[in-house]
């Protein structure tokens, strides 16, 4: 910065202009590299939108050639700028080649380390594999498939898997924003749980890679980062996923969905409570909004209770079957009783949902516990259903 200045005074003026525009000599290289990486990430989206709006006016081959040329030029700029910004005094006759190869080497090394780490986590009943060919809605992702014989294993191995990816990618030197550059290759981390070779609901954990890399610890991930969302069709096709399709299994998954919806709604109202320095008028407005929200909240609360009631009936039905695991069923029955208490506004709640702002803290705390408990209940119930289906298939064969 200011290298073309002929005098010290000119250099100082150049530095001052840069600082006035939010650039500092110590941070400008990283800032500029960060924005170039952002441009490279979003260029394909810009091209896709341009193609949607104006593609009919331009020959397809011409437009495709232009898109490739734009991407190559921007990638060249990235490669050249990395050397200019971070190693201006080093003479490099092939900066484009070396810079691109540097990132490719980092990617290959990370993939190898993650693959080896997944092998160490795998067992005879739990198989973890790395997939780098998955696209999520036109965005490249780093995908990991968890294939377990028991549902609970999927949730138990999630944390070690996240820690492995976090540890490997965070080990990349980030002095020249190379670590963030990995998001050019992997926009998201996608962890796909499957049970005995089939998906439980075509869902996966989907975490923004830049968020994961910005954290010092996986423990800092917020709860909404650990929510499974539906896989897009192209990802399902690439992974060649088949699904366990059974009515009882759908209802088991629905229980978790209803608890999660209720938690989101209460968290929203809890955020209102956190509004700073509410005066009397502001408090009245917030309370009025909550009162209007009561009908929607009440319906969701009832939907959650209905899902719990279905699960209780399912447990009672299975208990009457021969060779049923009574210990597991007892655990499920007790867990459902605890879950009913946790999802309720108060432990002794029996009326319509009418909650003042002051009660949101305790309700949200119980719903956080409920979100964890329901995963365990779903796991045991899913195992019962899948094993029943497998036993039925064996008898039919």
GIGI-V778803 format. One record per residue. N is the residue number from 0. OMEGA is omega as a letter, one per 20 degrees, with the letter a starting at -180 (999 if undefined). NEAR is the number of other C-alpha atoms within 10 Angstrom. Layout:
BEGIN
n=N omega=OMEGA near=NEAR
n=N omega=OMEGA near=NEAR
END
This chain:
BEGIN
n=0 omega=a near=16
n=1 omega=a near=17
n=2 omega=a near=10
n=3 omega=r near=9
n=4 omega=a near=13
n=5 omega=a near=9
n=6 omega=r near=10
n=7 omega=a near=10
n=8 omega=r near=10
n=9 omega=r near=14
n=10 omega=r near=16
n=11 omega=r near=14
n=12 omega=r near=13
n=13 omega=r near=17
n=14 omega=a near=18
n=15 omega=r near=15
n=16 omega=r near=14
n=17 omega=a near=16
n=18 omega=r near=13
n=19 omega=r near=10
n=20 omega=r near=9
n=21 omega=r near=10
n=22 omega=r near=17
n=23 omega=a near=16
n=24 omega=a near=12
n=25 omega=a near=9
n=26 omega=a near=10
n=27 omega=r near=16
n=28 omega=r near=20
n=29 omega=a near=18
n=30 omega=a near=15
n=31 omega=r near=17
n=32 omega=r near=22
n=33 omega=a near=18
n=34 omega=r near=11
n=35 omega=r near=19
n=36 omega=r near=22
n=37 omega=r near=15
n=38 omega=r near=15
n=39 omega=r near=21
n=40 omega=a near=18
n=41 omega=r near=14
n=42 omega=r near=16
n=43 omega=r near=17
n=44 omega=r near=13
n=45 omega=r near=12
n=46 omega=r near=18
n=47 omega=r near=14
n=48 omega=r near=12
n=49 omega=a near=12
n=50 omega=r near=17
n=51 omega=a near=10
n=52 omega=a near=10
n=53 omega=a near=10
n=54 omega=a near=15
n=55 omega=a near=9
n=56 omega=a near=9
n=57 omega=r near=11
n=58 omega=a near=9
n=59 omega=a near=12
n=60 omega=r near=9
n=61 omega=a near=9
n=62 omega=r near=17
n=63 omega=r near=15
n=64 omega=r near=10
n=65 omega=r near=13
n=66 omega=r near=17
n=67 omega=a near=11
n=68 omega=r near=12
n=69 omega=a near=16
n=70 omega=r near=16
n=71 omega=a near=13
n=72 omega=a near=13
n=73 omega=r near=16
n=74 omega=r near=19
n=75 omega=r near=17
n=76 omega=r near=14
n=77 omega=a near=23
n=78 omega=a near=22
n=79 omega=a near=19
n=80 omega=r near=20
n=81 omega=r near=24
n=82 omega=a near=19
n=83 omega=a near=16
n=84 omega=a near=16
n=85 omega=r near=15
n=86 omega=a near=12
n=87 omega=a near=11
n=88 omega=a near=9
n=89 omega=r near=9
n=90 omega=a near=10
n=91 omega=a near=13
n=92 omega=r near=8
n=93 omega=a near=10
n=94 omega=a near=17
n=95 omega=a near=19
n=96 omega=a near=12
n=97 omega=a near=15
n=98 omega=r near=19
n=99 omega=r near=16
n=100 omega=r near=13
n=101 omega=a near=13
n=102 omega=r near=17
n=103 omega=r near=14
n=104 omega=r near=12
n=105 omega=r near=17
n=106 omega=a near=18
n=107 omega=a near=11
n=108 omega=r near=15
n=109 omega=r near=19
n=110 omega=a near=19
n=111 omega=a near=14
n=112 omega=r near=15
n=113 omega=r near=22
n=114 omega=r near=18
n=115 omega=r near=14
n=116 omega=r near=18
n=117 omega=r near=22
n=118 omega=r near=14
n=119 omega=r near=11
n=120 omega=a near=14
n=121 omega=r near=17
n=122 omega=r near=11
n=123 omega=a near=7
n=124 omega=a near=11
n=125 omega=a near=17
n=126 omega=a near=20
n=127 omega=a near=22
n=128 omega=a near=18
n=129 omega=r near=18
n=130 omega=a near=16
n=131 omega=a near=13
n=132 omega=a near=12
n=133 omega=r near=21
n=134 omega=r near=20
n=135 omega=a near=19
n=136 omega=r near=12
n=137 omega=r near=12
n=138 omega=r near=16
n=139 omega=a near=18
n=140 omega=r near=27
n=141 omega=a near=23
n=142 omega=r near=25
n=143 omega=a near=24
n=144 omega=r near=18
n=145 omega=a near=25
n=146 omega=a near=23
n=147 omega=r near=24
n=148 omega=r near=18
n=149 omega=a near=20
n=150 omega=a near=24
n=151 omega=r near=18
n=152 omega=a near=17
n=153 omega=a near=20
n=154 omega=r near=16
n=155 omega=a near=10
n=156 omega=a near=16
n=157 omega=a near=16
n=158 omega=r near=13
n=159 omega=r near=15
n=160 omega=r near=19
n=161 omega=a near=17
n=162 omega=r near=13
n=163 omega=a near=19
n=164 omega=a near=24
n=165 omega=a near=20
n=166 omega=a near=16
n=167 omega=a near=16
n=168 omega=r near=22
n=169 omega=r near=19
n=170 omega=r near=11
n=171 omega=r near=17
n=172 omega=a near=12
n=173 omega=r near=12
n=174 omega=r near=10
n=175 omega=r near=18
n=176 omega=r near=19
n=177 omega=a near=18
n=178 omega=r near=21
n=179 omega=r near=23
n=180 omega=r near=22
n=181 omega=a near=21
n=182 omega=r near=21
n=183 omega=a near=18
n=184 omega=a near=17
n=185 omega=r near=22
n=186 omega=a near=19
n=187 omega=r near=23
n=188 omega=a near=22
n=189 omega=r near=24
n=190 omega=a near=25
n=191 omega=r near=23
n=192 omega=r near=27
n=193 omega=a near=26
n=194 omega=r near=22
n=195 omega=r near=20
n=196 omega=a near=16
n=197 omega=r near=17
n=198 omega=r near=19
n=199 omega=a near=22
n=200 omega=a near=19
n=201 omega=r near=21
n=202 omega=a near=19
n=203 omega=r near=24
n=204 omega=a near=20
n=205 omega=a near=22
n=206 omega=r near=21
n=207 omega=a near=15
n=208 omega=a near=21
n=209 omega=r near=17
n=210 omega=a near=11
n=211 omega=a near=21
n=212 omega=a near=19
n=213 omega=a near=14
n=214 omega=r near=13
n=215 omega=a near=12
n=216 omega=r near=14
n=217 omega=r near=18
n=218 omega=a near=11
n=219 omega=r near=10
n=220 omega=r near=14
n=221 omega=a near=9
n=222 omega=a near=10
n=223 omega=r near=10
n=224 omega=a near=13
n=225 omega=r near=14
n=226 omega=r near=14
n=227 omega=r near=19
n=228 omega=a near=12
n=229 omega=r near=12
n=230 omega=r near=19
n=231 omega=a near=14
n=232 omega=a near=13
n=233 omega=r near=14
n=234 omega=r near=19
n=235 omega=a near=18
n=236 omega=a near=12
n=237 omega=a near=12
n=238 omega=a near=15
n=239 omega=a near=9
n=240 omega=r near=14
n=241 omega=a near=15
n=242 omega=r near=13
n=243 omega=a near=19
n=244 omega=a near=13
n=245 omega=a near=12
n=246 omega=a near=9
n=247 omega=r near=16
n=248 omega=r near=19
n=249 omega=r near=14
n=250 omega=r near=17
n=251 omega=r near=23
n=252 omega=a near=19
n=253 omega=r near=17
n=254 omega=r near=23
n=255 omega=a near=21
n=256 omega=a near=18
n=257 omega=r near=20
n=258 omega=a near=25
n=259 omega=r near=20
n=260 omega=r near=16
n=261 omega=r near=23
n=262 omega=r near=22
n=263 omega=a near=15
n=264 omega=r near=16
n=265 omega=r near=20
n=266 omega=r near=19
n=267 omega=r near=13
n=268 omega=r near=21
n=269 omega=r near=19
n=270 omega=r near=12
n=271 omega=r near=18
n=272 omega=a near=19
n=273 omega=r near=10
n=274 omega=a near=11
n=275 omega=r near=7
n=276 omega=r near=8
n=277 omega=r near=14
n=278 omega=a near=9
n=279 omega=a near=9
n=280 omega=r near=9
n=281 omega=r near=12
n=282 omega=r near=16
n=283 omega=r near=12
n=284 omega=r near=13
n=285 omega=a near=18
n=286 omega=r near=18
n=287 omega=r near=12
n=288 omega=r near=13
n=289 omega=r near=18
n=290 omega=r near=15
n=291 omega=a near=11
n=292 omega=a near=14
n=293 omega=a near=16
n=294 omega=r near=14
n=295 omega=r near=11
n=296 omega=r near=21
n=297 omega=r near=16
n=298 omega=r near=14
n=299 omega=r near=19
n=300 omega=r near=22
n=301 omega=r near=15
n=302 omega=r near=18
n=303 omega=r near=24
n=304 omega=r near=19
n=305 omega=r near=14
n=306 omega=r near=19
n=307 omega=r near=24
n=308 omega=r near=15
n=309 omega=a near=16
n=310 omega=r near=22
n=311 omega=r near=18
n=312 omega=r near=12
n=313 omega=r near=16
n=314 omega=r near=20
n=315 omega=r near=14
n=316 omega=a near=10
n=317 omega=a near=16
n=318 omega=a near=16
n=319 omega=a near=10
n=320 omega=r near=9
n=321 omega=r near=7
n=322 omega=r near=8
n=323 omega=a near=12
n=324 omega=a near=12
n=325 omega=r near=13
n=326 omega=r near=9
n=327 omega=a near=15
n=328 omega=r near=20
n=329 omega=r near=14
n=330 omega=r near=12
n=331 omega=a near=20
n=332 omega=r near=18
n=333 omega=r near=11
n=334 omega=r near=18
n=335 omega=r near=21
n=336 omega=r near=12
n=337 omega=a near=15
n=338 omega=r near=23
n=339 omega=r near=16
n=340 omega=a near=17
n=341 omega=a near=23
n=342 omega=a near=25
n=343 omega=a near=21
n=344 omega=r near=24
n=345 omega=a near=14
n=346 omega=a near=13
n=347 omega=a near=8
n=348 omega=r near=12
n=349 omega=a near=9
n=350 omega=r near=9
n=351 omega=a near=14
n=352 omega=r near=19
n=353 omega=a near=15
n=354 omega=r near=18
n=355 omega=a near=12
n=356 omega=a near=17
n=357 omega=a near=10
n=358 omega=a near=14
n=359 omega=a near=19
n=360 omega=a near=16
n=361 omega=r near=14
n=362 omega=a near=21
n=363 omega=r near=24
n=364 omega=r near=14
n=365 omega=r near=19
n=366 omega=r near=24
n=367 omega=r near=18
n=368 omega=a near=14
n=369 omega=a near=24
n=370 omega=r near=20
n=371 omega=a near=12
n=372 omega=a near=17
n=373 omega=r near=21
n=374 omega=r near=17
n=375 omega=r near=16
n=376 omega=r near=22
n=377 omega=a near=22
n=378 omega=a near=18
n=379 omega=r near=18
n=380 omega=r near=22
n=381 omega=r near=22
n=382 omega=r near=17
n=383 omega=a near=20
n=384 omega=a near=18
n=385 omega=r near=22
n=386 omega=r near=14
n=387 omega=a near=12
n=388 omega=r near=14
n=389 omega=r near=12
n=390 omega=r near=12
n=391 omega=r near=11
n=392 omega=r near=10
n=393 omega=r near=9
n=394 omega=r near=8
n=395 omega=r near=7
n=396 omega=999 near=6
END
